[in-house]
Amino acid sequence: MRIKVIEPVTPATPWNKMIKETYEAYKDPGTEIDIVNPEKGPESIEQIYDETWASLPTLLEAEKAEREGYDAVIDYCFEDPALPSLKEALTIPVVGIDEPSIHLASMLGRKFSVVGVGGRNTALAIEDKVAHYGLSGKLASVRLSDLRVLDIMKEFDRLMNELIEKSRKAVEEDAADVIVLGCGGLLNIAERLQEKLNVPVIDPALVALKISEDLVKLRLAQSKKAYPKPYEKKRTL
């Protein structure tokens, strides 16, 4: 099984190595993982404007993946940029990291909260995405640090303290039963938070990997009735 992971930001980020190492540790035997960044796009994605910048390069990279013979594509950003378009264009399974994570959260508890980075602009985009996926009724809250995505590694200790505080408030004040980490850059911290909170904490990167593998094994992909192939026509860049 070959899975292409598209991190829809440019240039390649410090997370590429971390994503690769984490996926190699959690993937099934025989799964091959390749991580790519489109040549064009934003350096990070924190709101709808950034998502728009990332969408077309991500789509073109995903179409290339199917031509190259990959078995699945992961759209590696919590904004799931262009995900419905990717599902229309491809016949192989296409998975974001937000959509499967919040659906899993809705199975594990009555209410979930998204905790992450990016401040108010990102919170609004996440709320819109949760509504698009039909899970607003399950959303307890979105609590985000004002730290930006590009500051995660530089301010990691401060960020961890803020994530713990915001997660506790989500559980104690907002009645969240499950926490979803709202950024693909928050790798390898879910278990640490879970130990402190005593509720499930979901790492969206790992959920995307395992869902992708399972879809390939089960020979399932997005319905072409729901996501029909685009009409043939001239399209100019």
Backbone bond lengths (Angstrom), bond angles and torsions (degrees), N, CA, C in turn:
res aa  C-N    CA-C-N  psi(-1)  N-CA   C-N-CA  omega(-1)  CA-C   N-CA-C  phi
1 M - - - 1.461 - - 1.529 109.32 -
2 R 1.331 116.08 132.39 1.463 120.94 178.84 1.527 109.16 -120.27
3 I 1.316 115.80 126.99 1.470 121.39 -179.64 1.522 108.60 -121.17
4 K 1.327 115.63 128.44 1.463 120.09 173.99 1.527 108.48 -97.93
5 V 1.315 115.92 125.81 1.456 122.90 176.88 1.522 107.70 -101.67
6 I 1.322 116.34 117.24 1.458 120.92 179.48 1.520 108.43 -101.71
7 E 1.312 115.78 111.06 1.465 120.45 173.46 1.530 105.87 -91.91
8 P 1.334 118.57 104.90 1.466 121.19 -164.72 1.522 114.94 -80.90
9 V 1.320 115.87 44.46 1.459 121.75 175.78 1.526 107.92 -131.67
10 T 1.309 115.76 159.80 1.460 121.03 -179.66 1.522 109.20 -141.78
11 P 1.330 118.74 143.32 1.468 126.42 -0.40 1.516 111.55 -76.32
12 A 1.349 116.00 -173.14 1.464 120.62 177.37 1.530 109.41 -55.37
13 T 1.317 116.48 139.03 1.457 121.29 -172.77 1.525 111.19 -100.54
14 P 1.337 116.75 166.18 1.473 119.70 174.96 1.522 112.77 -61.51
15 W 1.336 117.53 -16.30 1.465 120.27 -178.26 1.524 113.20 -77.71
16 N 1.335 117.18 -18.56 1.462 118.30 -177.17 1.526 111.82 -53.86
17 K 1.320 116.29 -46.65 1.464 120.74 -179.58 1.529 110.76 -64.49
18 M 1.342 116.11 -41.37 1.459 120.08 -179.80 1.527 111.14 -66.72
19 I 1.330 116.41 -41.62 1.468 119.98 177.92 1.525 109.91 -60.83
20 K 1.328 115.98 -46.58 1.462 120.60 -179.10 1.521 110.87 -59.52
21 E 1.329 117.12 -47.88 1.473 120.89 -178.63 1.529 111.13 -63.62
22 T 1.334 116.39 -41.63 1.467 120.10 -179.63 1.520 110.86 -66.50
23 Y 1.321 116.54 -45.32 1.459 119.74 179.75 1.527 111.78 -65.09
24 E 1.319 117.49 -37.00 1.464 119.93 177.79 1.530 110.48 -63.43
25 A 1.339 116.42 -33.20 1.461 120.13 -179.90 1.529 112.91 -74.43
26 Y 1.328 117.48 -29.85 1.464 121.32 -173.12 1.525 114.17 -106.18
27 K 1.303 118.40 -14.22 1.466 120.65 -175.44 1.525 111.28 -69.91
28 D 1.335 115.31 160.09 1.453 120.75 174.84 1.529 110.14 -72.85
29 P 1.338 117.55 153.30 1.466 119.43 174.20 1.527 110.18 -57.65
30 G 1.310 116.15 134.36 1.459 119.69 179.14 1.516 114.51 94.50
31 T 1.342 117.66 -12.31 1.459 119.92 176.97 1.532 109.66 -81.55
32 E 1.327 116.21 129.38 1.455 122.04 176.63 1.534 108.77 -105.93
33 I 1.327 116.02 131.99 1.460 122.01 -176.32 1.531 109.75 -116.54
34 D 1.310 117.16 127.12 1.464 122.60 171.76 1.520 108.71 -122.02
35 I 1.328 116.67 135.26 1.462 122.08 -178.77 1.524 109.05 -115.94
36 V 1.325 116.28 128.50 1.460 120.49 -178.44 1.529 109.96 -132.32
37 N 1.325 114.73 157.06 1.465 122.37 171.70 1.519 108.34 -120.98
38 P 1.331 118.94 134.47 1.460 119.71 174.31 1.530 110.87 -59.73
39 E 1.316 115.84 156.31 1.460 120.06 -179.43 1.519 112.08 -71.97
40 K 1.334 117.10 -23.18 1.459 120.81 -178.40 1.522 109.70 -128.98
41 G 1.342 114.76 155.06 1.456 119.46 178.25 1.507 110.95 140.33
42 P 1.328 118.30 -176.30 1.469 122.69 -178.89 1.529 110.85 -79.20
43 E 1.337 116.47 161.53 1.463 119.75 178.06 1.523 112.35 -80.88
44 S 1.316 116.75 -16.67 1.466 121.45 172.43 1.523 107.02 -157.23
45 I 1.338 115.58 164.12 1.467 120.44 -179.07 1.517 108.15 -123.63
46 E 1.345 115.51 115.68 1.455 120.18 -175.91 1.528 113.37 -132.39
47 Q 1.325 117.07 -5.50 1.459 119.41 176.84 1.518 109.35 -161.37
48 I 1.330 116.42 179.42 1.457 121.45 -173.56 1.524 111.80 -59.93
49 Y 1.325 117.92 -36.95 1.463 122.07 179.19 1.531 110.56 -58.64
50 D 1.332 116.77 -46.04 1.465 120.88 178.28 1.523 110.77 -64.37
51 E 1.315 115.86 -39.15 1.459 120.09 179.37 1.528 111.01 -60.24
52 T 1.328 116.09 -39.55 1.456 120.28 178.19 1.528 111.07 -63.01
53 W 1.331 116.29 -42.83 1.462 120.84 177.52 1.530 111.20 -60.32
54 A 1.317 116.75 -35.51 1.461 120.75 -174.89 1.518 113.73 -84.25
55 S 1.318 117.68 -18.51 1.460 120.81 -165.72 1.530 114.25 -63.94
56 L 1.326 118.42 -53.64 1.463 119.50 -175.51 1.532 112.08 -66.07
57 P 1.340 120.03 -46.42 1.464 117.98 176.76 1.533 113.20 -58.33
58 T 1.332 116.30 -35.72 1.465 119.80 178.08 1.518 111.09 -66.61
59 L 1.325 116.38 -43.70 1.460 121.24 178.17 1.524 111.40 -59.27
60 L 1.322 116.94 -46.56 1.461 120.29 -178.34 1.526 111.33 -64.87
61 E 1.329 116.89 -37.94 1.469 120.62 177.84 1.525 110.85 -67.09
62 A 1.327 117.16 -36.12 1.465 121.07 178.80 1.533 110.94 -68.08
63 E 1.328 116.76 -42.84 1.467 119.70 176.94 1.526 110.84 -60.99
64 K 1.316 115.71 -38.94 1.466 120.68 176.63 1.527 110.56 -61.50
65 A 1.334 117.04 -39.46 1.464 121.11 -179.60 1.525 111.43 -59.59
66 E 1.326 117.11 -42.65 1.465 118.86 179.67 1.524 110.64 -65.93
67 R 1.332 116.83 -40.17 1.470 119.81 177.40 1.527 110.94 -62.90
68 E 1.333 117.08 -31.49 1.461 121.39 -178.59 1.528 113.07 -80.07
69 G 1.320 116.86 -5.11 1.452 119.94 175.42 1.514 115.93 92.67
70 Y 1.327 117.53 15.92 1.470 119.70 176.40 1.530 109.86 -68.50
71 D 1.316 115.34 153.97 1.466 120.90 -179.22 1.518 113.22 -91.75
72 A 1.335 117.65 -19.75 1.466 121.57 179.88 1.526 108.78 -161.66
73 V 1.335 114.57 160.82 1.466 122.21 178.55 1.521 108.61 -128.78
74 I 1.331 115.89 136.00 1.457 121.40 171.90 1.513 108.81 -110.26
75 D 1.322 115.90 123.18 1.464 124.13 176.97 1.531 106.27 -88.00
76 Y 1.343 116.25 94.47 1.458 120.91 -163.17 1.532 112.80 -89.39
77 C 1.315 115.54 75.29 1.465 122.31 171.48 1.519 107.38 -161.86
78 F 1.322 117.42 142.02 1.459 119.69 -176.28 1.526 112.31 -68.07
79 E 1.317 117.62 -15.47 1.467 119.93 174.00 1.532 111.76 -78.58
80 D 1.337 117.65 -9.42 1.470 121.30 -176.85 1.530 111.93 48.97
81 P 1.336 118.64 52.84 1.461 120.14 -173.56 1.532 112.57 -60.63
82 A 1.322 115.03 129.76 1.474 123.60 176.17 1.522 113.56 63.25
83 L 1.328 117.88 17.34 1.461 119.44 -173.43 1.533 113.54 -57.19
84 P 1.342 120.91 -45.73 1.468 118.44 177.47 1.529 112.76 -60.69
85 S 1.327 117.08 -35.51 1.463 120.38 177.60 1.518 111.34 -65.63
86 L 1.319 115.90 -40.98 1.462 119.64 177.46 1.527 110.73 -62.87
87 K 1.321 116.53 -39.30 1.463 119.69 179.64 1.533 111.25 -66.49
88 E 1.333 117.10 -33.38 1.464 119.80 174.98 1.525 111.37 -68.63
89 A 1.312 116.47 -43.66 1.465 120.89 -171.34 1.522 112.90 -73.50
90 L 1.341 117.70 -32.96 1.454 121.39 -171.32 1.525 112.61 -105.87
91 T 1.320 115.55 151.18 1.460 120.55 172.70 1.525 111.01 -101.00
92 I 1.351 118.01 -19.73 1.463 120.71 174.01 1.535 108.80 -77.36
93 P 1.329 118.67 158.71 1.467 120.08 -178.74 1.530 112.27 -60.96
94 V 1.323 114.87 137.32 1.463 122.53 176.75 1.523 107.44 -124.42
95 V 1.339 116.18 126.78 1.459 121.04 -175.52 1.525 109.06 -131.09
96 G 1.341 116.88 131.45 1.451 120.90 169.34 1.520 108.90 -85.18
97 I 1.342 116.45 -172.95 1.468 117.05 174.63 1.530 111.87 -107.99
98 D 1.329 117.31 -18.46 1.466 121.25 176.63 1.528 110.51 -78.64
99 E 1.321 116.96 -56.77 1.466 121.34 -171.79 1.534 113.27 -53.19
100 P 1.340 119.46 -52.16 1.472 116.96 -178.93 1.522 113.26 -68.11
101 S 1.333 116.95 -29.14 1.470 120.20 -176.82 1.519 112.06 -70.15
102 I 1.334 116.57 -43.60 1.462 117.43 -178.51 1.526 111.23 -74.98
103 H 1.334 117.30 -28.46 1.460 118.28 173.40 1.522 110.98 -67.90
104 L 1.322 116.90 -40.00 1.458 119.50 175.37 1.524 110.79 -63.22
105 A 1.334 116.79 -41.47 1.471 120.39 178.20 1.516 111.36 -59.40
106 S 1.333 116.25 -38.46 1.463 119.96 -179.13 1.525 111.65 -68.47
107 M 1.334 117.07 -20.67 1.466 121.45 176.19 1.523 111.62 -82.39
108 L 1.329 116.48 -28.37 1.457 120.62 -173.55 1.528 113.68 -91.06
109 G 1.322 117.05 -12.27 1.460 120.17 179.92 1.512 110.94 -158.99
110 R 1.319 115.67 174.12 1.463 120.31 178.68 1.521 111.36 -80.47
111 K 1.346 116.94 -32.39 1.459 122.46 -179.48 1.524 109.25 -138.13
112 F 1.321 116.62 145.01 1.458 120.32 175.16 1.519 109.94 -128.98
113 S 1.326 115.60 154.82 1.463 121.87 172.97 1.521 109.22 -121.04
114 V 1.329 115.63 146.45 1.459 121.98 173.98 1.524 107.57 -99.87
115 V 1.319 116.58 126.64 1.453 122.81 -179.89 1.521 107.97 -124.23
116 G 1.343 116.06 131.17 1.454 117.81 -177.63 1.510 112.89 -172.87
117 V 1.330 115.87 -140.75 1.462 122.91 -175.17 1.524 109.95 -128.02
118 G 1.358 115.10 167.30 1.458 119.54 172.75 1.511 115.55 113.47
119 G 1.336 118.10 -13.75 1.457 120.19 176.73 1.514 114.16 71.69
120 R 1.333 115.88 -160.68 1.465 121.93 -171.25 1.526 113.35 -61.90
121 N 1.335 117.47 -41.79 1.465 119.20 -178.32 1.524 111.55 -58.00
122 T 1.328 115.58 -43.07 1.457 120.06 179.30 1.525 110.81 -70.28
123 A 1.329 117.15 -38.12 1.468 120.65 179.56 1.525 111.03 -58.78
124 L 1.321 117.06 -41.95 1.456 120.39 179.47 1.525 110.96 -63.09
125 A 1.327 116.26 -41.92 1.463 120.08 179.22 1.525 111.08 -64.60
126 I 1.331 116.98 -39.24 1.467 120.48 179.04 1.521 110.96 -66.62
127 E 1.329 116.93 -42.60 1.464 119.93 177.76 1.525 110.91 -60.18
128 D 1.327 116.88 -41.74 1.471 120.54 177.40 1.522 111.08 -61.04
129 K 1.329 116.05 -41.79 1.463 120.10 -177.86 1.529 110.75 -68.03
130 V 1.324 117.50 -40.51 1.461 120.54 177.74 1.533 109.96 -61.52
131 A 1.321 116.40 -40.66 1.466 120.26 177.09 1.525 110.68 -63.45
132 H 1.322 116.94 -42.42 1.470 121.27 179.13 1.527 110.89 -59.00
133 Y 1.340 116.38 -36.95 1.459 120.27 -179.49 1.529 112.77 -84.69
134 G 1.336 117.20 3.18 1.455 121.57 173.54 1.511 115.11 77.40
135 L 1.355 117.62 23.91 1.458 120.07 -175.01 1.526 113.62 -119.10
136 S 1.319 117.53 19.97 1.468 119.68 179.61 1.522 111.90 -58.03
137 G 1.314 116.91 -34.36 1.459 120.58 179.86 1.517 113.93 -67.54
138 K 1.319 116.56 -16.59 1.459 121.65 179.07 1.530 111.77 -99.55
139 L 1.319 117.43 -7.26 1.467 121.42 -175.41 1.523 110.37 -84.15
140 A 1.331 116.11 115.86 1.464 120.40 176.92 1.520 111.03 -78.68
141 S 1.336 117.02 -42.65 1.460 120.49 -178.27 1.522 110.11 -173.01
142 V 1.334 114.32 164.14 1.462 122.16 168.59 1.523 105.88 -122.38
143 R 1.305 116.68 114.62 1.471 121.48 -178.42 1.528 108.16 -121.38
144 L 1.333 115.85 111.26 1.457 120.50 -174.80 1.521 111.83 -121.48
145 S 1.318 115.23 142.42 1.455 120.82 170.23 1.526 109.36 -68.30
146 D 1.334 116.44 151.04 1.459 120.07 174.93 1.523 112.36 -76.05
147 L 1.333 117.35 -8.68 1.461 119.57 174.95 1.522 109.73 -61.16
148 R 1.320 115.97 142.70 1.454 121.42 -179.44 1.527 110.08 -85.92
149 V 1.321 115.47 163.20 1.459 120.59 -179.72 1.526 111.55 -55.67
150 L 1.327 116.49 -42.90 1.461 120.19 -176.77 1.522 113.02 -71.58
151 D 1.332 117.42 -7.51 1.467 121.41 178.81 1.524 113.17 -96.31
152 I 1.334 117.80 -2.10 1.459 120.41 -172.70 1.516 111.46 -56.13
153 M 1.301 117.94 -49.83 1.464 120.35 -176.85 1.525 111.95 -74.59
154 K 1.328 116.87 -34.87 1.460 120.22 -178.30 1.518 112.13 -70.74
155 E 1.330 117.18 -30.88 1.475 121.93 -175.87 1.529 110.78 -120.56
156 F 1.334 116.18 39.77 1.458 119.26 -169.25 1.530 112.90 -63.46
157 D 1.339 117.74 -43.95 1.468 119.66 -178.40 1.526 111.27 -62.98
158 R 1.326 116.41 -44.80 1.472 119.91 176.40 1.528 110.56 -61.01
159 L 1.326 115.81 -42.35 1.456 119.92 -178.58 1.520 111.28 -62.36
160 M 1.328 117.62 -43.99 1.460 120.06 -179.79 1.523 111.11 -59.59
161 N 1.317 117.04 -42.53 1.468 120.48 178.00 1.523 110.80 -61.59
162 E 1.330 116.59 -41.25 1.473 119.86 -179.79 1.524 111.04 -69.07
163 L 1.321 117.30 -39.41 1.466 120.08 179.72 1.520 111.39 -64.78
164 I 1.327 116.06 -40.11 1.471 119.55 176.92 1.517 110.51 -62.51
165 E 1.338 116.92 -46.41 1.467 120.87 -179.69 1.525 111.19 -62.53
166 K 1.327 116.53 -46.21 1.466 119.78 -177.39 1.520 111.56 -68.37
167 S 1.317 116.45 -35.34 1.462 119.67 177.89 1.527 111.05 -67.24
168 R 1.334 116.59 -40.83 1.473 119.58 177.72 1.525 110.77 -62.27
169 K 1.326 116.40 -42.66 1.469 119.42 178.33 1.518 110.86 -64.08
170 A 1.322 116.82 -38.23 1.465 120.34 178.63 1.523 110.69 -61.37
171 V 1.344 116.39 -40.61 1.458 120.73 -179.37 1.527 111.02 -74.62
172 E 1.330 117.02 -46.42 1.465 120.88 -172.07 1.529 113.55 -82.70
173 E 1.340 117.07 -34.68 1.462 120.19 -175.48 1.529 113.31 -102.40
174 D 1.336 116.99 -30.47 1.467 120.43 -175.14 1.522 112.92 -103.84
175 A 1.324 116.74 -3.00 1.475 122.85 178.47 1.522 112.81 66.53
176 A 1.327 117.10 31.54 1.462 119.72 175.87 1.524 109.82 -73.63
177 D 1.330 116.40 136.28 1.461 122.68 175.73 1.519 111.74 -96.92
178 V 1.337 115.87 -19.24 1.462 122.59 -175.75 1.528 107.96 -140.97
179 I 1.338 116.40 143.52 1.459 121.62 174.96 1.520 108.99 -111.79
180 V 1.316 116.17 133.24 1.465 122.25 173.96 1.525 107.86 -112.29
181 L 1.311 117.27 125.94 1.460 121.14 176.87 1.521 108.84 -75.64
182 G 1.337 116.15 121.43 1.450 121.11 -169.18 1.515 115.59 -94.23
183 C 1.340 116.65 43.62 1.467 120.01 176.58 1.513 108.49 -166.85
184 G 1.322 116.44 137.94 1.452 120.68 177.43 1.509 113.63 -69.24
185 G 1.346 117.03 -12.78 1.454 120.83 178.08 1.515 113.92 -84.86
186 L 1.338 117.68 -2.78 1.467 121.16 -178.54 1.525 110.47 -96.16
187 L 1.311 114.93 55.12 1.458 121.63 -177.83 1.531 111.67 -78.39
188 N 1.313 115.05 149.25 1.465 122.76 167.98 1.533 114.47 64.30
189 I 1.322 117.33 25.93 1.469 119.00 176.80 1.526 111.94 -123.36
190 A 1.325 118.27 -6.25 1.467 120.98 -175.66 1.523 111.80 -60.20
191 E 1.331 117.42 -43.50 1.464 119.48 -178.18 1.522 111.41 -65.37
192 R 1.330 117.21 -37.94 1.472 120.39 178.38 1.520 110.85 -62.63
193 L 1.315 117.23 -42.39 1.459 120.63 178.79 1.530 110.66 -68.63
194 Q 1.305 116.05 -40.46 1.463 120.25 -177.86 1.530 111.01 -60.87
195 E 1.321 116.68 -39.17 1.468 120.29 178.51 1.519 112.17 -62.67
196 K 1.330 116.56 -33.86 1.463 120.58 -178.49 1.523 112.16 -81.82
197 L 1.328 117.83 -27.84 1.457 121.75 -171.06 1.528 113.81 -100.49
198 N 1.333 116.45 -24.34 1.466 121.33 -176.86 1.530 113.11 61.22
199 V 1.316 116.23 30.25 1.470 122.45 169.24 1.524 106.91 -134.10
200 P 1.344 118.42 159.13 1.462 119.44 178.01 1.528 111.40 -62.08
201 V 1.331 115.86 136.95 1.467 122.47 175.20 1.522 107.05 -122.83
202 I 1.318 116.13 122.47 1.465 122.05 -171.90 1.516 111.21 -100.47
203 D 1.333 115.43 126.35 1.459 122.75 171.67 1.528 107.03 -91.31
204 P 1.326 119.33 109.69 1.464 120.79 -173.75 1.518 113.51 -64.39
205 A 1.320 117.04 -28.65 1.467 119.82 179.02 1.520 111.09 -62.79
206 L 1.339 116.80 -43.85 1.450 120.63 -178.10 1.525 111.83 -71.73
207 V 1.328 116.18 -36.87 1.465 119.06 176.55 1.523 110.23 -60.58
208 A 1.333 116.89 -43.93 1.468 120.72 -179.78 1.523 111.16 -60.72
209 L 1.331 116.66 -41.95 1.459 120.36 179.72 1.526 111.38 -61.73
210 K 1.340 116.57 -50.47 1.462 119.56 -174.56 1.530 111.64 -69.71
211 I 1.333 116.86 -36.95 1.474 119.20 176.64 1.525 110.03 -64.16
212 S 1.326 117.48 -41.56 1.471 120.69 179.02 1.523 110.92 -60.39
213 E 1.329 115.66 -47.21 1.466 118.95 179.55 1.528 111.09 -61.04
214 D 1.329 116.86 -43.74 1.459 119.83 -178.14 1.525 111.80 -65.86
215 L 1.322 117.60 -38.98 1.464 119.75 178.18 1.522 111.09 -61.92
216 V 1.330 116.41 -42.07 1.461 119.29 178.79 1.529 110.03 -64.01
217 K 1.323 117.03 -45.38 1.467 120.53 -179.41 1.523 111.76 -61.85
218 L 1.337 115.92 -37.88 1.463 120.55 -177.83 1.529 112.88 -85.00
219 R 1.342 115.43 -1.22 1.469 121.41 -178.33 1.523 111.25 56.84
220 L 1.319 114.58 45.56 1.456 121.86 177.98 1.524 110.08 -118.27
221 A 1.320 115.16 148.39 1.464 121.51 175.00 1.517 107.47 -153.97
222 Q 1.320 115.87 173.27 1.459 120.94 -179.45 1.537 110.52 -56.58
223 S 1.330 114.66 138.96 1.462 121.19 -178.75 1.524 110.70 -66.71
224 K 1.312 115.77 130.69 1.467 119.96 176.59 1.524 111.47 -75.39
225 K 1.329 117.00 -10.44 1.459 119.28 171.18 1.518 110.06 -74.27
226 A 1.329 116.05 -39.61 1.465 121.03 178.21 1.521 111.67 -80.62
227 Y 1.335 116.29 -34.42 1.468 121.87 -177.42 1.528 109.25 -127.12
228 P 1.361 116.93 72.93 1.466 120.31 -174.94 1.525 112.01 -66.86
229 K 1.328 114.86 149.77 1.451 120.88 177.69 1.534 109.99 -56.80
230 P 1.325 118.64 138.47 1.470 120.99 179.04 1.533 111.29 -62.18
231 Y 1.326 115.80 145.57 1.465 120.69 174.90 1.527 109.96 -60.76
232 E 1.323 115.45 145.95 1.457 120.27 173.52 1.530 108.49 -72.30
233 K 1.302 117.01 128.27 1.465 121.33 177.02 1.514 109.04 -166.94
234 K 1.300 117.35 167.92 1.455 121.77 177.11 1.526 109.41 -76.32
235 R 1.303 116.02 130.81 1.476 122.11 176.46 1.523 107.83 -131.56
236 T 1.315 116.98 126.86 1.468 121.67 -172.40 1.519 110.55 -112.06
237 L 1.331 116.51 129.25 1.457 122.02 175.80 1.531 110.09 -85.16
